[in-house]
Amino acid sequence: MKRKLLVYTLIITLISSFVGFNQLVEGSLEIEVQQKNLADFQIPQFDNTVIITWDGASSKYMDKYLDDGSLVNTLELLETGYRQKIRITSHKTSTDPGLCTIESGYGPEIHGITYNMWGEGTIKLSIPDNLTISERLKDTFGDEVKTGLVFAWGLTDNINWTYINQAETRGSIYDNSMSEIDYLIASANLSWQPDDPESRAAAYHGFDEGLGMYKSPVLTSDYLGQKAAEWIPTVKNDRFYLRVHLTQPDQEGHGYGDSSSEYKAALKECDDAVGLILDELEDANILDKTLVMVGTDHGMYGTGHNAGPWPDVADDLNELVYVISHDSMRHEESIAVSQQDIAPTVLAAMGVDLSLLTPAYIDDADTGIPFWEKTDSTDPSIKIVFYKTDKMDNFDILSNDIEIKGNFDIKLDIKEWSPLRTATLQISDNTINADFNSSRRVDWFDVNPKDSGTGVQSLIFTLIDPFGNEATEEFSLTLKAPSAFWISILPILVISTVITLKRKKR
């Protein structure tokens, strides 16, 4: 009798353990959406602005080398500033369309530059008159604001090509605004004579002793950083706008790829140039009065950057990382902005009345708007939903009326301008926050059916951005909990126990 009681007790204990494993855990989340209010916003004002672009700087590797401390000088800007995501939304990911958009605040439908202008045989176009930051500052403040342009290759025709082993080409996008530039450094500043120490030191591709020629008129980041820094003491008692473009990351990216040591070294040389400029701003005691932006014209993926505007291709090409020196520039919701938002932001921060400018900056497909005025009235878009269970090797498309057994992961492909305030999955009465969300993807990991209930269930996905725009998607499917360990081995335990007792009885 005691042995039978032992068997029954064991069976009851095992079943109770299994039932305990399947207790439902319910959770809830209150969603609160704060609306953006600009009524009390104080527009930041600066005496000076410095924009430094590193040609072809990948957002992935900018973030990586900022995070690991490799870009020590640019990292200093984050002590008072922040990282700003800036998207290319109006043009292909090439240098000249990007530079023209940065300089003007307009897309190619207005500035007219749809491809790189320096190629041999290309039609040489320029940003139309009176659209650049330099011109508009001069129009507003006259000689009260000094303007400087420090550029990595040729911008004028008067380069000495005698000892340069390259077709006689130059960039033309600044032709119309050149008269408003007080300080210009580009390839034409050098003699390009074989025995000129400055030319040899400044030449990015170096002097080929075998050919007896320079390989190109492209300039190093170190030389350009020095020349930019040299100008600052001469204008420290004035207001000024300094524009610097460095090309080494693009050169090394095309040659070796964005993950190479050469590409990293090029980014670090750009960072060194930033350091030279920051040192002069600090020595002049005007860093706090100067808005500094460090960013890029386009990204880099592998050895190329041939793509269209966001969101058509990878973030590496059209989502850019900018480091902004002052946190007062940050949008309240830290949302992404467009490349065409840079110019109106700089102009407004330097005191230009944007309402007097034409074409008007209205934040449409071809015009920008100051960072702090950026808004979002478009609902998020859920493009496709994928799932994967522990038993599956790859994700599959989620659809109605399927059966999912055991724990599972969910991945949403989405399109959303702002970072999501909330991303939730509701099953029965259980609301589950997303484990990861971005402007393109939302993930939930290891969702357990036992926490929400099994059987036929509705899965409701809800995305809400900071401005209250919302998207929902609902699926009806069957969820099954995996067999608990104890219940799966229960028959074996019972049989083993009975056999053992029978043997002892004998």
Residue, then its C-alpha position, 0 to 999 in steps of 0.5 A: m500500500k505504501r509503495k502504491l501511495l509513493v507512485y501516486t504521489l510521484i505522479i501528482t507531483l510531476i503533473s503539478s510541476f507541469v501545471g505550475f510551468n504554465q501559469l500565465v504572466e500578464g503585463s501591461l504598458e501605458i503609452e504616453v505620447q508627448q507632442k512637440n511644442l516649439a512655442d518656448f523654444q529659443i533659437p540658438q545663435f552663434d557668431n561663427t560657423v565651421i562646417i567640416t565634411w569628410d568625403g565618403a565617411s561611413s556612418k557605421y565607421m564614424d560611430k565605431y571610431l567615435d565609440d572606441g575613442s579613435l577620433v579623439n578630436t571630434l570626440e571632444l565636440l561631444e562634451t558640449g554637443y551631440r551626434q545628429k543623424i542626417r539623411i540624403t533624401s533628394h539626390k544620388t549619393s555622390t559628392d557634388p550633389g551632396l555638397c551643393t545640397i549642404e551649401s544651399g539647403y536645396g535638392p537638385e530640382i533647385h540647385g541643378i547639380t545631379y552628378n559630379m562636375w569634375g569629370e573629363g568632358t562633363i558640362k561644368l555647372s555651378i550652384p545658381d547665384n545667391l543660393t549658398i550660405s556664403e552668399r546669403l551671409k554676405d547679402t545679409f551682413g556684408d563684410e561684417v561676416k568673413t567667409g572661407l573655403v578650404f577644399a581638397w582639389g581644384l576649383t579654378d582653371n589656373i592650376n599648373w598642370t605641367y607636372i600633374n599626370q592627370a587630365e586637366t579637370r576641376g570642380s565647378i560647383y562654386d563658380n558663381s559664389m567664388s566672388e563672395i569667398d574671402y579666403l580660398i585654399a584649393s589646388a591652385n594655391l600651390s605651384w606644383q613644381p617638382d622642387d617645391p617642398e609645400s607642393r610635395a607635402a600637400a600632394y595626397h597622391g605624392f610625387d612620382e619620381g619615375l614619372g617626374m610628375y604628381k599623380s593628381p592635384v588632390l590635397t591632404s587633410d593635414y595640409l588643409g587642416q593647417k590652412a584652415a587653422e591659419w585663417i582663424p586668428t586673422v578673423k577672430n575679432d570678426r564674425f566668420y563662416l568657414r567651410v572645409h572639405l577633406t577627401q581622404p576617406d573617399q580616396e581610401g574607401h574606393g581603393y581599400g574598402d571601408s573596413s580597411s586599416e587605410y580607411k580608418a587611417a584616413l578618418k583619423e587624419c581628418d580627425d587630426a585636421v579637426g583638432l588643428i581647427l579646434d585648437e585655434l578656436e580655443d586659443a582665440n577663446i571663441l569656441d563657445k561662440t562658434l557652431v562646429m559641424v563635422g560630417t560628410d557628403h555621402g556614406m561608403y559601403g565596401t568600396g563604393h557609394n552608388a545609390g539613391p536617396w533614403p530609404d531605397v538602399a542601405d543606411d551606410l550610404n544615405e544615413l550620415v553621422y554628424v557631430i554637432s558642437h552644441d546641444s542647443m541645436r538638438h531637436e527635442e525628439s532627436i529625430a533625423v533631419s535631411q541634408q537640405d536642412i543644414a543650410p537653413t539651420v546655419l543661416a538661422a543660427m547666424g541671424v539670417d531671416l529665412s522668411l526673406l529668402t527665395p526659394a522658401y525653405i518649407d521642408d518639402a522634397d527639395t527644400g530644408i528647414p532648421f533642425w528644431e522646426k523639423t516635424d513628422s506627420t506621416d504614419p509609420s509603415i509596416k512593410i513586412v513581418f517575419y517570424k522564426t521559432d527555435k526549430m527554424d533555421n531562417f525567418d519566414i513571412l508571418s501570415n494569418d492562420i499559421e501555427i507557431k509552436g514554442n518560443f519565437d522571434i519577430k522581425l518587422d521591416i518598417k519605414e519611419w522618419s522619427p525614432l519610435r516612441t513605442a513599439t509593442l506586440q499585444i497577445s491576449d492581455n499581454t503587451i510586450n515592448a520591442d527589444f530593438n527598434s530603428s527607422r527600418r526594423v523592429d524586433w522581439f526576441d524569444v516571445n513565449p506563448k505561455d506568457s500570453g495564452t495558447g490556442v487561436q490568438s490575435l497578434i497586434f503590432t503597434l508603432i507610435d512615433p514621437f508625434g503621435n503618428e501610429a501604425t497597427e498590423e494584426f494577425s490571427l494564428t494558433l500558438k502552442a506552448p512547447s512540451a515542458f521537460w517534466i511532462s515530456i519525460l513523465p511516462i518514462l518516470v512512471i514506467s521506471t518507477v512501476i518496474t522498480l517497485k515490481r522488482k522490489k516486490r518480487 
